[in-house]
Amino acid sequence: MSHQTVFQHYFTEQEEKRLFKTIKHTDCIYAKRDYYWMLLMRETAVRLGVLAGPDPKKANKYDLPMTGLTVLDAELSLDEGYLVYDSANTKGQKKHPVSLNKSATAALKALLNIHRQMSAGWDWDIPRDERPLFLSRNRQRMSRRSFQHRFKLWCRAAEVPEGTPHWLRHCWAKRYLERSTAPDALRRVQAVLGHSDIKTTAIYTMPDRESIASAMREASTCLH
């Protein structure tokens, strides 16, 4: 990353719209589940671990439970207006406040409804509050690999660059910096993303694909 001169790991605004539109227009319960977990990530700028739980290596190293957001977490989040999540699922096991906007709130409500639909008739062996919010086809929680796999499938279907769920976090930061006129905009992004060092946040101010293309057009001699 230290040698990177162009920021590339994001979707343009049009690519982002096409991705979400493709999922929204697919009529099945799994598409709805994917649409709303992706919307939740996009609107809160959280890392995948918050939703899916820690990666297996981290879980084994620190003896952490392989659990992401639960039904209780979602319900408490709606009550409090802030995302409730386990610090074990964050980078460095550090938490920071994640405020819920209208879209994130709507996503959580939809995800709770989808959970009810998908788990109807299941014979659970754990209390309702501890049940994973995101369910797979085989009546288990969605693994990190499942989230990543589903994301790539949707990228291909929408014919956008094959990114990762983490790109949604990048999209939030880039869109905010593009639109904000606040003098402390970068500091606000740092707070939302939970970065300890603003140098990490500054990556979002690097030239991107569009700005490089614009520079090439501006420098053109228009000779043929």
C-alpha positions as a Markdown table, in Angstrom:
| # | Residue | x | y | z |
|---|---|---|---|---|
| 1 | Met | 0.0 | 0.0 | 0.0 |
| 2 | Ser | 2.9 | 2.3 | 0.7 |
| 3 | His | 3.8 | 2.4 | -3.1 |
| 4 | Gln | 0.2 | 2.9 | -4.2 |
| 5 | Thr | -0.3 | 6.2 | -6.1 |
| 6 | Val | -3.8 | 5.7 | -7.4 |
| 7 | Phe | -6.8 | 4.7 | -5.3 |
| 8 | Gln | -8.5 | 1.8 | -7.1 |
| 9 | His | -10.5 | -0.3 | -4.6 |
| 10 | Tyr | -13.9 | 1.3 | -4.9 |
| 11 | Phe | -17.0 | 1.5 | -7.1 |
| 12 | Thr | -17.8 | 4.7 | -9.0 |
| 13 | Glu | -21.2 | 6.1 | -8.2 |
| 14 | Gln | -22.7 | 4.6 | -11.3 |
| 15 | Glu | -21.2 | 1.2 | -10.6 |
| 16 | Glu | -22.5 | 1.3 | -7.1 |
| 17 | Lys | -26.0 | 2.2 | -8.3 |
| 18 | Arg | -25.9 | -0.6 | -10.8 |
| 19 | Leu | -24.8 | -3.2 | -8.3 |
| 20 | Phe | -27.6 | -2.4 | -5.8 |
| 21 | Lys | -30.1 | -2.1 | -8.6 |
| 22 | Thr | -29.2 | -5.6 | -9.9 |
| 23 | Ile | -29.7 | -7.1 | -6.5 |
| 24 | Lys | -32.9 | -5.3 | -5.7 |
| 25 | His | -34.5 | -6.4 | -9.0 |
| 26 | Thr | -33.8 | -10.1 | -8.3 |
| 27 | Asp | -36.9 | -11.5 | -6.6 |
| 28 | Cys | -35.8 | -14.1 | -4.1 |
| 29 | Ile | -35.2 | -14.2 | -0.3 |
| 30 | Tyr | -31.5 | -14.6 | -0.6 |
| 31 | Ala | -31.2 | -11.6 | -2.9 |
| 32 | Lys | -33.2 | -9.6 | -0.4 |
| 33 | Arg | -30.9 | -10.8 | 2.4 |
| 34 | Asp | -27.8 | -9.8 | 0.4 |
| 35 | Tyr | -29.2 | -6.4 | -0.6 |
| 36 | Tyr | -29.9 | -5.4 | 2.9 |
| 37 | Trp | -26.6 | -6.6 | 4.5 |
| 38 | Met | -24.7 | -4.8 | 1.7 |
| 39 | Leu | -26.8 | -1.7 | 2.3 |
| 40 | Leu | -26.1 | -1.9 | 6.0 |
| 41 | Met | -22.4 | -2.1 | 5.4 |
| 42 | Arg | -22.5 | 0.7 | 2.8 |
| 43 | Glu | -24.5 | 3.0 | 5.2 |
| 44 | Thr | -22.5 | 2.3 | 8.3 |
| 45 | Ala | -19.0 | 1.9 | 6.8 |
| 46 | Val | -18.3 | -1.0 | 9.1 |
| 47 | Arg | -15.9 | -3.9 | 8.3 |
| 48 | Leu | -17.2 | -7.3 | 7.3 |
| 49 | Gly | -16.2 | -8.7 | 10.7 |
| 50 | Val | -18.8 | -6.7 | 12.5 |
| 51 | Leu | -21.5 | -8.5 | 10.5 |
| 52 | Ala | -19.9 | -11.9 | 10.0 |
| 53 | Gly | -17.6 | -12.3 | 13.0 |
| 54 | Pro | -13.8 | -12.7 | 13.2 |
| 55 | Asp | -11.9 | -14.6 | 10.6 |
| 56 | Pro | -11.0 | -18.2 | 11.6 |
| 57 | Lys | -7.3 | -17.4 | 12.2 |
| 58 | Lys | -8.1 | -14.5 | 14.5 |
| 59 | Ala | -10.8 | -16.5 | 16.3 |
| 60 | Asn | -8.3 | -19.4 | 17.0 |
| 61 | Lys | -5.5 | -17.1 | 18.0 |
| 62 | Tyr | -7.6 | -15.1 | 20.6 |
| 63 | Asp | -10.1 | -17.8 | 21.4 |
| 64 | Leu | -13.0 | -15.8 | 20.1 |
| 65 | Pro | -16.6 | -17.0 | 19.3 |
| 66 | Met | -17.3 | -17.2 | 15.6 |
| 67 | Thr | -20.4 | -15.1 | 15.9 |
| 68 | Gly | -21.4 | -11.9 | 14.0 |
| 69 | Leu | -24.4 | -9.7 | 14.5 |
| 70 | Thr | -27.2 | -11.5 | 16.4 |
| 71 | Val | -31.0 | -10.9 | 16.4 |
| 72 | Leu | -30.6 | -9.2 | 19.8 |
| 73 | Asp | -27.8 | -6.9 | 18.5 |
| 74 | Ala | -30.1 | -5.8 | 15.6 |
| 75 | Glu | -33.1 | -5.2 | 18.0 |
| 76 | Leu | -30.9 | -3.2 | 20.5 |
| 77 | Ser | -29.4 | -1.2 | 17.6 |
| 78 | Leu | -32.9 | -0.1 | 16.5 |
| 79 | Asp | -33.7 | 0.9 | 20.1 |
| 80 | Glu | -30.5 | 2.8 | 20.6 |
| 81 | Gly | -30.0 | 4.4 | 17.2 |
| 82 | Tyr | -26.4 | 3.1 | 17.2 |
| 83 | Leu | -25.1 | -0.2 | 15.9 |
| 84 | Val | -24.6 | -2.7 | 18.7 |
| 85 | Tyr | -21.8 | -5.2 | 18.0 |
| 86 | Asp | -19.2 | -7.2 | 19.7 |
| 87 | Ser | -15.7 | -5.7 | 20.0 |
| 88 | Ala | -14.2 | -9.1 | 19.3 |
| 89 | Asn | -15.4 | -8.7 | 15.7 |
| 90 | Thr | -13.5 | -5.5 | 15.0 |
| 91 | Lys | -10.0 | -4.8 | 13.9 |
| 92 | Gly | -7.8 | -4.7 | 16.9 |
| 93 | Gln | -10.9 | -5.6 | 19.0 |
| 94 | Lys | -11.6 | -1.8 | 19.3 |
| 95 | Lys | -15.1 | -0.4 | 19.2 |
| 96 | His | -16.3 | 3.1 | 18.2 |
| 97 | Pro | -19.8 | 4.5 | 18.0 |
| 98 | Val | -21.6 | 3.7 | 14.7 |
| 99 | Ser | -24.6 | 6.0 | 14.2 |
| 100 | Leu | -27.6 | 4.6 | 12.2 |
| 101 | Asn | -29.0 | 6.8 | 9.5 |
| 102 | Lys | -32.5 | 6.1 | 7.9 |
| 103 | Ser | -31.1 | 3.7 | 5.3 |
| 104 | Ala | -29.2 | 1.7 | 7.9 |
| 105 | Thr | -32.2 | 1.6 | 10.2 |
| 106 | Ala | -34.4 | 0.4 | 7.3 |
| 107 | Ala | -31.8 | -2.3 | 6.5 |
| 108 | Leu | -31.8 | -3.7 | 10.0 |
| 109 | Lys | -35.6 | -3.8 | 10.1 |
| 110 | Ala | -35.7 | -5.6 | 6.8 |
| 111 | Leu | -33.0 | -8.0 | 7.9 |
| 112 | Leu | -35.0 | -8.9 | 11.0 |
| 113 | Asn | -38.0 | -9.6 | 8.9 |
| 114 | Ile | -35.9 | -11.7 | 6.5 |
| 115 | His | -34.5 | -13.7 | 9.4 |
| 116 | Arg | -38.0 | -14.5 | 10.6 |
| 117 | Gln | -39.0 | -15.7 | 7.1 |
| 118 | Met | -35.9 | -17.8 | 6.6 |
| 119 | Ser | -36.0 | -19.4 | 10.0 |
| 120 | Ala | -39.7 | -20.1 | 10.1 |
| 121 | Gly | -40.2 | -23.7 | 11.2 |
| 122 | Trp | -36.6 | -24.2 | 12.2 |
| 123 | Asp | -35.9 | -26.3 | 15.3 |
| 124 | Trp | -33.4 | -24.0 | 17.1 |
| 125 | Asp | -31.0 | -25.2 | 19.8 |
| 126 | Ile | -30.0 | -21.7 | 20.9 |
| 127 | Pro | -32.1 | -18.9 | 22.5 |
| 128 | Arg | -33.6 | -16.4 | 20.0 |
| 129 | Asp | -31.4 | -13.5 | 21.2 |
| 130 | Glu | -28.3 | -15.4 | 20.4 |
| 131 | Arg | -29.3 | -16.5 | 16.9 |
| 132 | Pro | -27.2 | -15.2 | 14.0 |
| 133 | Leu | -29.0 | -12.4 | 12.0 |
| 134 | Phe | -27.6 | -13.6 | 8.7 |
| 135 | Leu | -28.7 | -17.1 | 7.7 |
| 136 | Ser | -27.4 | -19.4 | 4.9 |
| 137 | Arg | -29.3 | -21.9 | 2.8 |
| 138 | Asn | -28.2 | -24.8 | 5.0 |
| 139 | Arg | -29.8 | -23.4 | 8.1 |
| 140 | Gln | -26.6 | -22.0 | 9.6 |
| 141 | Arg | -25.1 | -18.6 | 10.1 |
| 142 | Met | -23.4 | -17.1 | 7.0 |
| 143 | Ser | -19.7 | -17.4 | 7.2 |
| 144 | Arg | -17.2 | -14.7 | 6.1 |
| 145 | Arg | -16.5 | -16.8 | 3.0 |
| 146 | Ser | -20.2 | -16.8 | 2.2 |
| 147 | Phe | -20.5 | -13.0 | 2.4 |
| 148 | Gln | -17.4 | -12.6 | 0.2 |
| 149 | His | -18.6 | -15.3 | -2.3 |
| 150 | Arg | -22.1 | -13.7 | -2.6 |
| 151 | Phe | -20.6 | -10.3 | -3.1 |
| 152 | Lys | -18.4 | -11.5 | -6.0 |
| 153 | Leu | -21.4 | -13.2 | -7.6 |
| 154 | Trp | -23.4 | -10.0 | -7.5 |
| 155 | Cys | -20.5 | -8.0 | -8.9 |
| 156 | Arg | -20.4 | -10.3 | -11.9 |
| 157 | Ala | -24.2 | -10.1 | -12.4 |
| 158 | Ala | -24.1 | -6.3 | -12.3 |
| 159 | Glu | -21.0 | -6.3 | -14.6 |
| 160 | Val | -19.0 | -4.1 | -12.2 |
| 161 | Pro | -15.4 | -4.6 | -11.0 |
| 162 | Glu | -15.2 | -7.7 | -8.9 |
| 163 | Gly | -14.5 | -6.1 | -5.6 |
| 164 | Thr | -15.0 | -7.2 | -2.0 |
| 165 | Pro | -17.5 | -6.2 | 0.7 |
| 166 | His | -14.7 | -3.9 | 2.1 |
| 167 | Trp | -15.1 | -1.7 | -1.0 |
| 168 | Leu | -18.5 | -0.6 | 0.4 |
| 169 | Arg | -16.5 | 1.0 | 3.3 |
| 170 | His | -14.3 | 2.7 | 0.8 |
| 171 | Cys | -17.4 | 4.0 | -1.2 |
| 172 | Trp | -18.8 | 5.6 | 1.9 |
| 173 | Ala | -15.6 | 7.5 | 2.6 |
| 174 | Lys | -15.1 | 8.6 | -1.0 |
| 175 | Arg | -18.7 | 9.8 | -1.4 |
| 176 | Tyr | -18.6 | 11.7 | 1.8 |
| 177 | Leu | -15.3 | 13.5 | 1.0 |
| 178 | Glu | -16.6 | 14.3 | -2.6 |
| 179 | Arg | -19.8 | 15.9 | -1.2 |
| 180 | Ser | -18.8 | 17.4 | 2.1 |
| 181 | Thr | -17.7 | 21.1 | 2.4 |
| 182 | Ala | -16.9 | 20.7 | 6.1 |
| 183 | Pro | -13.3 | 21.9 | 6.9 |
| 184 | Asp | -12.8 | 18.9 | 9.2 |
| 185 | Ala | -14.3 | 16.4 | 6.6 |
| 186 | Leu | -11.2 | 14.1 | 6.8 |
| 187 | Arg | -11.4 | 14.0 | 10.6 |
| 188 | Arg | -15.0 | 13.1 | 10.4 |
| 189 | Val | -14.2 | 10.2 | 8.1 |
| 190 | Gln | -11.5 | 9.1 | 10.5 |
| 191 | Ala | -14.1 | 9.0 | 13.3 |
| 192 | Val | -16.7 | 7.1 | 11.3 |
| 193 | Leu | -14.1 | 4.5 | 10.1 |
| 194 | Gly | -12.5 | 4.2 | 13.6 |
| 195 | His | -9.0 | 4.9 | 12.3 |
| 196 | Ser | -6.5 | 5.6 | 15.1 |
| 197 | Asp | -4.1 | 7.4 | 12.7 |
| 198 | Ile | -5.4 | 10.0 | 10.2 |
| 199 | Lys | -2.6 | 9.0 | 7.8 |
| 200 | Thr | -4.7 | 5.8 | 7.3 |
| 201 | Thr | -7.7 | 7.9 | 6.5 |
| 202 | Ala | -5.8 | 10.1 | 4.0 |
| 203 | Ile | -5.7 | 7.3 | 1.5 |
| 204 | Tyr | -9.2 | 8.4 | 0.4 |
| 205 | Thr | -7.7 | 11.7 | -0.8 |
| 206 | Met | -5.5 | 10.0 | -3.3 |
| 207 | Pro | -6.2 | 10.4 | -7.0 |
| 208 | Asp | -8.7 | 7.8 | -8.2 |
| 209 | Arg | -9.6 | 6.3 | -11.6 |
| 210 | Glu | -11.9 | 9.2 | -12.6 |
| 211 | Ser | -9.5 | 11.9 | -11.6 |
| 212 | Ile | -6.7 | 10.3 | -13.6 |
| 213 | Ala | -8.9 | 9.9 | -16.6 |
| 214 | Ser | -9.9 | 13.6 | -16.3 |
| 215 | Ala | -6.2 | 14.6 | -16.1 |
| 216 | Met | -5.5 | 12.7 | -19.3 |
| 217 | Arg | -8.3 | 14.4 | -21.1 |
| 218 | Glu | -7.2 | 17.9 | -19.8 |
| 219 | Ala | -3.6 | 17.3 | -20.9 |
| 220 | Ser | -4.6 | 16.0 | -24.4 |
| 221 | Thr | -3.3 | 17.8 | -27.4 |
| 222 | Cys | -6.4 | 16.8 | -29.3 |
| 223 | Leu | -4.2 | 15.8 | -32.3 |
| 224 | His | -5.2 | 12.8 | -34.5 |
